[in-house]
């Protein structure tokens, strides 16, 4: 409705995505201690390894997601994720 609603929605979107992205990555199976057995991440790793002759290619989606699972998001990626979340939250705020 007003500017305050827009600001609150954008802030909630930014904070929510910064919290949720690492949580979802961990829930899928990309953890700090490695890929969880029997998880979606394990299935992705297996498929990637079969497709590439037994190894996972550096820079592939599996490698990047495992890096995030082990070390977290970099400050640059955190800022990008927060910006995207703020944009979505702001758009929702406009609809409310």
C-alpha positions in Angstrom: 0.0 0.0 0.0 2.4 2.6 1.1 6.1 3.2 1.1 6.5 1.5 4.5 4.8 -1.7 3.2 7.1 -1.7 0.2 10.2 -1.2 2.4 9.2 -3.9 4.8 8.4 -6.4 2.0 11.7 -5.7 0.3 13.6 -6.1 3.5 11.9 -9.3 4.3 12.6 -10.6 0.9 16.3 -9.7 1.1 16.7 -11.3 4.6 14.7 -14.3 3.7 16.6 -15.2 0.6 20.0 -14.7 2.4 18.8 -17.2 5.1 17.0 -19.6 2.8 19.4 -20.2 0.0 22.1 -21.8 2.1 19.5 -23.7 4.1 18.0 -25.1 0.9 21.4 -26.1 -0.5 22.1 -28.0 2.8 18.7 -29.6 2.7 19.4 -30.9 -0.8 22.5 -32.6 0.5 25.4 -30.2 -0.1 26.8 -30.0 3.5 29.9 -28.7 5.2 31.1 -32.2 5.7 30.6 -33.2 2.0 27.7 -34.6 0.0 25.2 -36.4 2.1 24.7 -40.1 1.1 21.3 -40.9 -0.5 20.5 -37.2 -1.1 19.6 -35.4 -4.2 23.1 -34.0 -4.2 24.5 -37.5 -4.3 22.3 -38.3 -7.2 23.5 -35.2 -9.0 27.1 -36.0 -8.3 26.7 -39.6 -9.6 25.0 -38.3 -12.8 27.8 -35.7 -13.3 30.5 -38.3 -12.7 29.0 -40.8 -15.1 28.7 -38.2 -17.8 32.3 -37.1 -17.4 34.1 -40.4 -17.2 34.2 -40.7 -13.4 34.9 -37.2 -12.2 33.0 -34.1 -11.4 34.2 -31.2 -13.5 35.5 -28.1 -11.7 33.0 -25.2 -12.1 30.1 -27.5 -12.8 26.8 -27.0 -10.9 27.6 -29.9 -8.5 31.1 -28.4 -7.8 29.7 -24.9 -7.2 26.9 -26.1 -5.0 29.2 -28.2 -2.9 31.5 -25.3 -2.5 28.6 -23.2 -1.2 27.5 -26.0 1.1 31.0 -26.3 2.5 32.0 -22.6 2.8 28.8 -20.7 2.4 28.1 -17.8 0.1 30.7 -15.2 -0.7 29.9 -11.6 0.1 29.4 -10.8 -3.5 26.9 -13.7 -4.0 25.2 -12.8 -0.7 24.7 -9.2 -2.0 23.3 -10.5 -5.3 20.9 -13.0 -3.5 19.8 -10.2 -1.2 19.2 -7.9 -4.1 17.1 -10.5 -5.9 15.1 -11.2 -2.7 14.5 -7.5 -2.2 13.2 -7.2 -5.7 10.8 -10.1 -5.3 9.8 -8.9 -1.9 9.2 -5.4 -3.2 7.1 -6.7 -6.1 5.0 -8.7 -3.7 4.7 -5.5 -1.5 3.3 -3.6 -4.5 0.6 -6.3 -4.9 -0.4 -6.2 -1.2 
